Amino acid sequence: MAIDLHSRFMGTMIGSALGDAIGERALEINNRDDLLESINGDGELCYTDDTVMSLATAEQLISQGTIDQQLLGDKFRQYHKEEPWRNYGVVTSGVFAIVENEAIDYTAAALRLCDGSGSFGNGAAMRVAPLGLYLHRSPDLYEMAKKTAEITHAHPVGIDGAAVLAKAVAMSLHLNSQRPFAPQVYGTRLVEFAETTRLKEKLQLVLKLVASHATVAEAASELGTQSAVNESMAFALFCFLTHPHAFVECVLCAVSHGGDRGTMGAMVGAMAGAYLGVDAIPAHWQRRLENSQHIETLARELAARSTL
């Protein structure tokens, strides 16, 4: 039976937040069995800034129907002030500091970083999933992803990574998970959607590794797992393409090989959740996810306002 799109919206939002929370826990627990014991326990699964900014993006899409860079930047900065302990990265915190100190707009502040070229970290890709949901049928997806990214990550590769992740979520919504999954077709569409040579080449390497049945450890070594979006997003994609029918294995793949574990978990959780729907995510994990009711409400409202 086909998975209802509402379930896929819910799966994306819940899956991304859980991937973030599990990845954060994996920073302290390296052993797979110990990690599973921890996340299958009774404690709350708490997310980081990845999910905070993803929820802020969803909130603006619901209230405004579009991306206003200044309003969204202000919302990001407000949440940062309220909960600075959410493990915000130096790039995002740096942009907020410049805006506060100099009263300039976010895009101008973002361009000040990294010697004036802007950051190509994964901070824009990690929060873009709601946009992929909301604009899953829109030809404007790349341009709107660019607007969300430029608030903190102004480098063309940073923008490209966010747009490709949004496209991956949008594509996953429309795949029939009851039929055979075609990783080369899926990946090739993302290569074609990307605009920068650096990211295109890394995505092509992902497809080569999938085709050669590379191990996860080999892929992590070849692709990288650090915060540069052409590393971490590519590795998250490898995990999804090699475990498309198993949400738990997708997430464990992404968070168990070092690097920026929480963000890779958030990205792969969004892709897998969009493809498999919320029922594929362990119910016990969903119940223990921090702020799960608000996340579910946002997912329902995004679905109601999107063209299903």
C-alpha positions in Angstrom: 0.0 0.0 0.0 1.3 3.5 -0.9 2.4 5.7 1.9 0.3 8.7 2.5 2.1 12.0 1.8 1.0 13.3 5.3 2.9 10.3 6.8 6.0 11.3 4.7 5.8 14.9 5.9 5.7 13.6 9.5 8.5 11.1 8.8 10.7 13.9 7.4 10.3 16.2 10.4 10.4 13.6 13.1 13.1 11.6 11.3 15.4 14.6 11.0 15.0 15.6 14.6 15.7 12.1 15.8 18.7 11.7 13.5 20.0 15.0 15.0 19.4 13.8 18.6 20.9 10.3 18.0 23.9 11.8 16.3 24.5 14.1 19.2 24.4 11.1 21.6 26.8 9.2 19.3 29.4 11.9 20.0 29.8 10.3 23.4 29.0 6.7 22.7 31.0 5.2 19.9 30.1 1.6 20.2 27.0 0.6 18.1 25.5 -1.7 20.7 26.0 0.7 23.5 24.5 3.5 21.4 21.4 1.4 20.6 21.0 0.5 24.3 21.2 4.2 25.2 18.6 5.4 22.6 16.3 2.5 23.3 16.3 3.4 27.0 13.9 5.8 28.8 15.6 9.1 28.7 14.5 12.0 26.5 16.1 12.3 23.0 17.2 15.9 22.8 18.1 17.7 19.6 20.5 20.5 18.7 20.6 23.7 16.8 20.1 21.7 13.6 16.5 21.0 14.6 15.9 24.3 16.2 16.6 26.1 12.9 14.7 23.5 10.9 11.6 24.2 13.1 12.1 27.9 12.7 12.1 27.5 9.0 8.9 25.5 9.1 7.3 28.1 11.3 8.1 30.8 8.9 6.8 28.9 5.9 3.6 28.2 7.7 3.1 31.8 8.8 4.4 33.6 5.8 4.2 31.2 2.9 7.7 32.2 1.7 11.2 32.9 2.9 11.9 36.4 4.2 15.6 36.4 5.0 15.5 39.1 7.6 12.5 37.6 9.4 14.0 34.1 9.3 17.4 35.4 10.4 15.8 37.2 13.3 14.0 34.0 14.3 17.2 32.0 14.2 18.9 34.6 16.3 16.1 34.8 18.8 16.2 31.1 19.4 20.0 31.2 19.7 19.7 33.8 22.4 17.1 31.8 24.3 19.0 28.5 24.1 22.7 29.1 23.3 23.6 25.7 24.7 22.1 23.9 21.6 25.6 23.5 20.2 25.5 26.2 17.6 28.4 26.3 15.2 31.0 29.0 15.0 29.7 30.2 11.6 26.1 30.7 12.6 27.1 32.3 16.0 29.6 34.5 14.2 26.9 35.8 11.8 24.6 36.6 14.7 27.3 38.5 16.5 28.1 40.6 13.4 24.4 41.4 12.9 24.0 42.4 16.5 27.1 44.5 16.7 26.9 46.3 13.4 23.2 46.3 12.6 23.7 44.9 9.0 21.6 42.3 7.3 22.3 38.6 7.6 23.4 38.0 4.0 26.0 40.8 4.3 27.2 39.4 7.6 27.5 35.9 6.2 29.7 37.2 3.4 32.2 38.5 5.9 33.2 35.0 7.0 35.9 32.8 5.6 37.9 35.7 4.1 34.9 37.1 2.4 33.9 34.0 0.5 31.2 32.8 3.0 31.0 29.4 4.6 30.5 26.1 2.7 29.7 24.2 5.9 26.6 22.1 6.3 24.7 24.6 8.5 22.3 25.5 5.7 21.7 21.9 4.5 20.9 20.6 8.0 17.9 22.9 8.4 16.4 22.9 4.9 14.2 19.8 5.0 10.9 21.8 5.7 11.5 23.8 2.5 11.9 20.6 0.5 8.5 19.5 1.9 6.7 22.8 1.3 8.0 23.3 -2.2 8.3 19.7 -3.3 6.5 20.4 -6.6 7.9 23.9 -7.1 10.4 24.9 -9.9 11.6 27.6 -7.5 13.1 25.1 -5.0 16.7 25.9 -5.7 16.2 29.7 -5.5 14.3 29.5 -2.3 16.9 27.1 -0.8 19.5 29.7 -1.7 17.6 32.3 0.2 17.5 30.2 3.3 21.2 29.3 3.0 22.5 32.9 2.4 21.4 34.0 5.9 24.5 32.2 7.4 26.2 30.2 4.6 27.0 32.4 1.5 29.6 30.3 -0.3 28.2 28.7 -3.5 29.0 25.2 -2.3 27.2 25.9 1.0 24.2 27.1 -0.9 24.4 24.2 -3.4 24.5 21.6 -0.5 21.3 23.1 1.0 19.5 23.1 -2.4 20.5 19.5 -3.1 19.3 18.3 0.3 16.0 20.1 -0.2 15.7 18.4 -3.6 16.5 15.0 -2.1 13.7 15.4 0.4 11.3 16.5 -2.3 12.2 13.6 -4.5 11.9 11.1 -1.7 8.3 12.2 -1.1 7.3 10.9 -4.5 9.0 7.6 -4.7 7.0 4.4 -4.1 8.8 2.7 -1.3 7.0 -0.6 -2.1 9.0 -0.8 -5.4 12.7 -1.5 -6.0 14.8 1.6 -5.1 17.1 2.8 -7.9 20.1 4.6 -6.2 21.8 5.5 -9.4 18.7 7.2 -10.9 18.1 9.0 -7.6 21.7 10.1 -7.3 22.0 11.2 -10.9 19.1 13.5 -10.5 20.8 15.2 -7.6 24.1 15.5 -9.6 22.1 17.2 -12.4 20.4 19.5 -9.9 23.6 20.6 -8.2 25.3 23.7 -9.7 28.8 23.7 -8.4 31.6 21.5 -9.7 32.9 20.6 -6.2 29.5 19.2 -5.1 28.8 17.5 -8.4 32.1 15.6 -8.3 31.5 14.5 -4.7 28.0 13.3 -5.6 29.4 11.4 -8.5 31.9 9.8 -6.1 28.9 8.7 -4.0 27.4 6.9 -6.9 30.7 5.2 -7.8 31.0 4.0 -4.2 27.5 2.7 -4.2 28.0 0.9 -7.5 31.2 -0.7 -6.3 29.5 -1.9 -3.1 32.0 0.0 -0.9 31.8 -0.6 2.8 30.6 2.2 5.0 34.0 2.7 6.4 35.5 3.0 2.9 32.8 5.6 2.0 33.5 7.6 5.1 37.2 7.6 4.3 36.7 8.6 0.6 33.9 11.1 1.1 34.8 12.6 4.5 32.4 13.2 7.4 33.4 16.6 8.6 31.2 19.8 8.6 32.0 20.8 5.0 28.7 20.2 3.2 30.4 18.4 0.3 31.7 15.9 2.8 28.9 15.4 5.4 25.9 15.7 3.0 27.6 13.3 0.5 28.2 10.7 3.2 24.6 11.1 4.5 23.4 10.5 1.0 25.6 7.3 0.7 24.0 6.0 3.9 20.5 6.6 2.5 21.3 5.1 -0.9 22.7 1.9 0.7 20.0 1.5 3.3 16.9 3.0 1.8 14.3 0.7 3.3 15.6 0.8 6.9 15.3 4.0 8.8 17.2 2.7 11.8 20.1 1.5 9.7 20.2 4.8 7.7 20.6 6.8 10.9 23.1 4.4 12.5 25.2 4.4 9.3 25.4 8.2 9.3 26.2 8.7 13.0 28.6 5.8 13.6 31.7 6.8 11.6 33.0 10.0 13.2 32.7 13.6 11.9 29.7 15.8 12.3 27.4 13.1 13.5 24.3 15.1 14.5 24.1 16.9 11.3 24.6 13.8 9.2 21.9 12.1 11.3 19.5 15.0 10.7 20.1 15.0 6.9 19.8 11.2 6.5 16.8 11.2 8.8 15.0 13.7 6.6 15.7 11.7 3.4 14.7 8.4 4.9 11.7 9.8 6.7 10.4 11.4 3.5 10.8 8.1 1.7 9.5 5.6 4.3 7.0 7.7 6.2 6.6 8.1 10.0 5.5 4.5 10.6 9.0 3.3 9.7 10.5 5.1 12.6 10.5 3.2 16.0 7.5 4.4 18.0 9.5 4.3 21.2 12.0 6.8 19.7 9.2 9.0 18.6 7.6 9.1 22.0 10.9 10.1 23.6 11.8 12.8 21.2 12.0 16.2 22.7 9.1 18.5 21.8 7.6 15.9 19.5 4.1 17.3 19.7 5.2 20.6 18.3 7.2 18.9 15.6 4.2 16.8 14.6 2.0 19.9 14.5 4.4 21.7 12.2 4.5 18.7 9.9 0.7 18.6 9.6 0.5 22.3 9.0 3.2 22.2 6.3 1.3 19.4 4.6 -1.9 21.3 4.8 -0.3 24.4 3.2 1.7 22.5 0.6 0.2 21.3 -2.7 -0.1 17.6 -1.9 
